[in-house]
Every structure is written in C-alpha cells, then in structure tokens.
C-alpha cells in the first residue's frame, strides 16, 4: 500500500476527488472531452457513490482531502497548493485513476509551481499502451486474414482479457 508507506515515512497523503453539482453547472468543460462524458453520464455528482473515494483506497485520519476539484488538474479552484505549502511539502508523488489525464495534468502544474514531482509508474497503465499500441497497429495493418485484418487481434487479444477478468472476479469473491 503506497499510502501506508508514505505515512510510515512521515509524509502526507492527500486525496483529490472530483465532484460536480447535480446540474453540472460547475463542470468547466461540459461540452468537451472527458468532462463532457462526465456531464452526459451524470458522473461524480456530489453526494453520490461515484463522487466518493472508493473503499479499496485506504484512508487515514491524518490524510488531507483536497476540496473543490472540478477539472482534470487538481490545482485550479482547489486548496491543494495551500495544503502542500502549509504542510511543508516540497516533493509531490502522484498516482491515481486516469494517469494520462488527471494525474498528468496535476503533475505538470505541480512542476510549474516549483514542486519536485514523481509520478508512480505502477499506476501508469497508459505508458504500456503507448509502447504496445503502435506495434499491434502495425501488425494489424499488415495482416491478411481471410475474415479481416482485425479479427485475429480481437480474438487473441480479447480471449486472454476475458480469462484474466473472470479470474480477477473469482479472486475478489474469495477475498470478500
């Protein structure tokens, strides 16, 4: 548990949940990109389950919670910078959901504000995709299968994904 290790080392753990009003009036980009999807899907509405930090993320009474996050970057319109400065934080270690959007946006702003920044690679699933996607696309573009050039990739990529997903579900049921 990364958060437990940070606490044990004397560091501060900050949680930066995003939430919107039910009418999405405080969504800064409700007609564009990911935030448009949030608006259209009614996601992260204040007071609902999907605006809360999930139970699998361990929280402690000593953790700090950033308030006011309405966009991809955790700095604008929030108390994040004030909390970092008030706690003498010089190095920010980032990890979380949507590494290629929210974490990356926050990382860039933290750096611009003069903080030392470390982004956890273990949470960077898109890093793997950045390497493998072009390779698979190149193979797929050259494939000459009788049923179509994408079929072998869908089958041989989809089958292991389904098996892995079902095993993950089975493990979760055993743990619970």
JOTABEL-V338064 format. One record per residue. N is the residue number from 1. PSI is psi in degrees with one decimal (* if undefined). Layout:
BEGIN
N/PSI
N/PSI
END
This chain:
BEGIN
1/113.0
2/-44.1
3/-41.4
4/-39.6
5/-39.6
6/-46.2
7/-44.3
8/-30.6
9/0.7
10/9.9
11/171.0
12/137.9
13/127.2
14/137.4
15/134.0
16/69.9
17/148.7
18/142.5
19/153.7
20/158.5
21/156.3
22/-33.2
23/3.6
24/19.2
25/-21.6
26/9.9
27/114.9
28/-19.7
29/53.0
30/-4.9
31/14.7
32/131.9
33/-142.0
34/-40.9
35/-26.0
36/-42.9
37/-36.7
38/-42.8
39/-47.4
40/-32.8
41/-1.6
42/38.1
43/151.0
44/36.1
45/131.2
46/133.7
47/-1.0
48/165.8
49/-35.0
50/4.0
51/-4.3
52/157.1
53/130.8
54/153.5
55/-26.1
56/-18.4
57/113.1
58/126.3
59/148.8
60/156.6
61/-26.5
62/-11.8
63/151.1
64/147.2
65/122.3
66/136.0
67/152.0
68/8.0
69/120.0
70/-8.1
71/-167.3
72/-39.2
73/133.2
74/-2.4
75/-52.1
76/130.1
77/8.5
78/176.4
79/18.4
80/-52.6
81/-41.4
82/-41.0
83/-39.8
84/-48.1
85/-42.5
86/-26.6
87/10.0
88/26.9
89/127.8
90/-29.2
91/128.2
92/126.4
93/120.3
94/141.5
95/160.2
96/-166.7
97/146.3
98/57.8
99/-39.1
100/1.2
101/-78.5
102/-50.0
103/-43.9
104/-41.6
105/-45.1
106/-38.9
107/-46.5
108/-43.5
109/-41.5
110/-43.2
111/-45.7
112/-27.7
113/0.4
114/6.8
115/148.6
116/136.6
117/132.6
118/127.2
119/127.8
120/120.9
121/-32.0
122/-25.6
123/5.2
124/66.5
125/-32.1
126/-21.2
127/-44.6
128/-44.1
129/-35.7
130/-28.2
131/-47.2
132/-33.7
133/-48.6
134/-34.1
135/-49.9
136/-39.7
137/-41.5
138/-45.4
139/-44.5
140/-40.3
141/-28.7
142/-5.4
143/140.2
144/58.6
145/146.3
146/-24.2
147/0.7
148/152.4
149/-19.8
150/-20.5
151/-49.6
152/-35.1
153/-36.6
154/-43.0
155/-54.6
156/-18.2
157/-38.0
158/-37.0
159/-52.2
160/-34.8
161/-42.0
162/-43.0
163/-46.1
164/-42.5
165/-42.2
166/-35.1
167/-38.4
168/-42.1
169/-39.5
170/-40.3
171/-40.3
172/-41.2
173/-36.5
174/-41.3
175/-41.3
176/*
END
